[in-house]
């Protein structure tokens, strides 16, 4: 079965129904209906997922400076012990992550060491899908594919508000916040909105019918029409709110910084969103995939990451929203222990996960993986299944059972207050 092309479907609806597109005119009662506040009255807690594109080197982000083996393996790219921001006698933070230390001092930063998947894959795309779906065998763009936060929104929210799960910045809708009933919306900037629902099984079937000009019922047409109405209404809602946002807080003037600033604007502006997404490294060639020139590239990326997260929580705090928002980072994989011959590191397994917000148990969680007891590819051995962190976020932060969402029982990691 062929995959729906979002642009062609959008174009089809725009010409065939005359209602999709930011500039299109809609009956005002339809817009009011689509923009009405959700009826759901459950928790207003928010989760923000941040992808560190490319697979960051966890041994540079959280250097195990207390281990001599680290400096034996990292003669060129190791972070000098004198420069490490100490977290304990064993590990610390990269010197560019000063904003993380400030949040730690406020009780709003934690790190889980050695996270990974027993079914890890060193392909960027497959690895990312595993982390976003929280299971194997799922492909981005596949009909009916969902991510774990998208499944949470489906389970927690009865209304069909398309702005409950929002992605800012990516070229396509990320799997992690895509649900079956709530496919989500995404835009790269306030004036570049797109409604993304190509994974909807019903939408796919109807598009195929309409594309063949046969078999479309009145109910089918009503569904497509309402989808278009929701798309246009959400476009208006998000675009206006994001474009008018003003803040005294300074963010890095980068794609990532501006994406996170936009998320802050949507939250501070009262959007009822539950799950947000942004990605760092998209605009930087290779992102965290530092096979070469690692020291310089990580300095730039981690400075941007630190300043962005610090600004985000200051911005949320001035509007009284910082206690509602939990943020975490993830990536497709980590890097190997030995450095390579190009001043970099290669694809590996275990990686640290960063968590931010007042709902986090501050400090270091988990055990630093051994630097000598490696797998047969010189990878750090996984200490924590990453879905245990997700389970903790679901159960302790969002107050919902994790097993139906993750489709298996994972012991929660004790990292959420």
Secondary structure as the mmCIF struct_conf table of DSSP 4:
data_model
#
loop_
_struct_conf.conf_type_id
_struct_conf.id
_struct_conf.beg_label_comp_id
_struct_conf.beg_label_asym_id
_struct_conf.beg_label_seq_id
_struct_conf.end_label_comp_id
_struct_conf.end_label_asym_id
_struct_conf.end_label_seq_id
HELX_LH_PP_P HELX_LH_PP_P1 UNK A 2 UNK A 5
HELX_RH_AL_P HELX_RH_AL_P1 UNK A 6 UNK A 17
BEND BEND1 UNK A 18 UNK A 18
BEND BEND2 UNK A 21 UNK A 21
TURN_TY1_P TURN_TY1_P1 UNK A 22 UNK A 23
HELX_RH_AL_P HELX_RH_AL_P2 UNK A 28 UNK A 34
TURN_TY1_P TURN_TY1_P2 UNK A 35 UNK A 35
BEND BEND3 UNK A 36 UNK A 36
HELX_LH_PP_P HELX_LH_PP_P2 UNK A 37 UNK A 38
BEND BEND4 UNK A 42 UNK A 42
STRN STRN1 UNK A 46 UNK A 52
TURN_TY1_P TURN_TY1_P3 UNK A 53 UNK A 54
HELX_RH_AL_P HELX_RH_AL_P3 UNK A 58 UNK A 61
TURN_TY1_P TURN_TY1_P4 UNK A 62 UNK A 62
TURN_TY1_P TURN_TY1_P5 UNK A 65 UNK A 66
HELX_RH_AL_P HELX_RH_AL_P4 UNK A 68 UNK A 73
TURN_TY1_P TURN_TY1_P6 UNK A 75 UNK A 77
HELX_LH_PP_P HELX_LH_PP_P3 UNK A 78 UNK A 80
HELX_RH_3T_P HELX_RH_3T_P1 UNK A 81 UNK A 83
BEND BEND5 UNK A 84 UNK A 84
STRN STRN2 UNK A 85 UNK A 86
BEND BEND6 UNK A 87 UNK A 90
STRN STRN3 UNK A 92 UNK A 93
TURN_TY1_P TURN_TY1_P7 UNK A 95 UNK A 96
HELX_RH_AL_P HELX_RH_AL_P5 UNK A 98 UNK A 105
TURN_TY1_P TURN_TY1_P8 UNK A 106 UNK A 107
STRN STRN4 UNK A 109 UNK A 116
TURN_TY1_P TURN_TY1_P9 UNK A 118 UNK A 119
BEND BEND7 UNK A 123 UNK A 123
HELX_RH_AL_P HELX_RH_AL_P6 UNK A 124 UNK A 133
TURN_TY1_P TURN_TY1_P10 UNK A 134 UNK A 134
BEND BEND8 UNK A 135 UNK A 137
TURN_TY1_P TURN_TY1_P11 UNK A 140 UNK A 141
TURN_TY1_P TURN_TY1_P12 UNK A 143 UNK A 144
HELX_RH_AL_P HELX_RH_AL_P7 UNK A 148 UNK A 156
BEND BEND9 UNK A 159 UNK A 159
HELX_RH_3T_P HELX_RH_3T_P2 UNK A 162 UNK A 164
STRN STRN5 UNK A 165 UNK A 168
BEND BEND10 UNK A 169 UNK A 169
BEND BEND11 UNK A 171 UNK A 172
HELX_RH_3T_P HELX_RH_3T_P3 UNK A 175 UNK A 177
BEND BEND12 UNK A 180 UNK A 181
STRN STRN6 UNK A 185 UNK A 189
TURN_TY1_P TURN_TY1_P13 UNK A 190 UNK A 191
STRN STRN7 UNK A 192 UNK A 195
TURN_TY1_P TURN_TY1_P14 UNK A 198 UNK A 199
HELX_RH_AL_P HELX_RH_AL_P8 UNK A 201 UNK A 212
TURN_TY1_P TURN_TY1_P15 UNK A 213 UNK A 213
BEND BEND13 UNK A 215 UNK A 215
HELX_RH_AL_P HELX_RH_AL_P9 UNK A 218 UNK A 243
TURN_TY1_P TURN_TY1_P16 UNK A 244 UNK A 244
BEND BEND14 UNK A 248 UNK A 249
BEND BEND15 UNK A 253 UNK A 254
HELX_RH_AL_P HELX_RH_AL_P10 UNK A 255 UNK A 268
TURN_TY1_P TURN_TY1_P17 UNK A 269 UNK A 270
BEND BEND16 UNK A 274 UNK A 274
STRN STRN8 UNK A 275 UNK A 280
BEND BEND17 UNK A 281 UNK A 281
TURN_TY1_P TURN_TY1_P18 UNK A 282 UNK A 283
BEND BEND18 UNK A 284 UNK A 284
TURN_TY1_P TURN_TY1_P19 UNK A 285 UNK A 288
BEND BEND19 UNK A 291 UNK A 292
HELX_RH_AL_P HELX_RH_AL_P11 UNK A 294 UNK A 318
TURN_TY1_P TURN_TY1_P20 UNK A 319 UNK A 320
HELX_RH_3T_P HELX_RH_3T_P4 UNK A 322 UNK A 324
STRN STRN9 UNK A 325 UNK A 330
BEND BEND20 UNK A 332 UNK A 332
STRN STRN10 UNK A 335 UNK A 335
BEND BEND21 UNK A 337 UNK A 338
TURN_TY1_P TURN_TY1_P21 UNK A 341 UNK A 342
BEND BEND22 UNK A 343 UNK A 344
STRN STRN11 UNK A 347 UNK A 347
BEND BEND23 UNK A 349 UNK A 349
STRN STRN12 UNK A 351 UNK A 356
BEND BEND24 UNK A 357 UNK A 357
TURN_TY1_P TURN_TY1_P22 UNK A 358 UNK A 359
STRN STRN13 UNK A 360 UNK A 360
STRN STRN14 UNK A 363 UNK A 365
BEND BEND25 UNK A 366 UNK A 366
HELX_LH_PP_P HELX_LH_PP_P4 UNK A 368 UNK A 370
BEND BEND26 UNK A 371 UNK A 373
TURN_TY1_P TURN_TY1_P23 UNK A 376 UNK A 377
BEND BEND27 UNK A 378 UNK A 378
HELX_LH_PP_P HELX_LH_PP_P5 UNK A 379 UNK A 382
STRN STRN15 UNK A 384 UNK A 385
HELX_RH_AL_P HELX_RH_AL_P12 UNK A 386 UNK A 392
HELX_RH_PI_P HELX_RH_PI_P1 UNK A 393 UNK A 397
BEND BEND28 UNK A 398 UNK A 398
BEND BEND29 UNK A 400 UNK A 400
BEND BEND30 UNK A 402 UNK A 402
HELX_RH_AL_P HELX_RH_AL_P13 UNK A 403 UNK A 406
TURN_TY1_P TURN_TY1_P24 UNK A 407 UNK A 407
BEND BEND31 UNK A 408 UNK A 408
HELX_LH_PP_P HELX_LH_PP_P6 UNK A 411 UNK A 413
BEND BEND32 UNK A 414 UNK A 414
STRN STRN16 UNK A 416 UNK A 416
#
